[in-house]
C-alpha cells in the first residue's frame, strides 16, 4: 500500500472481486521507534511513513471514488495507528 502501483493493484483486485464498493475503510499504518528522538529519523523514513500512513489513503480514495459515486452515498473511514495491523 506504500506505492501507487501497489494501491492500483489492490483496488483493481478489490473491484474485480467485489464488483464495486459502497464503503472504504483505510487502515494501513506503520511506525518505528526511535530512542534518540524525532531528530534521529532519516529523511527516507519520513518519506516511507508518509507514503504508507497518508498517501496510501489518498491514493485508495482516488482510485475508488468513481465506484463509490456509482454506488451512491457511502462512507469513507480512516484509521491510522502503528499497531492497527495487530487488531
Helices and strands as residue ranges (DSSP letters): H 4-18, E 24-26, G 38-40, H 43-50, I 51-55, H 56-71, E 76-78, G 84-86
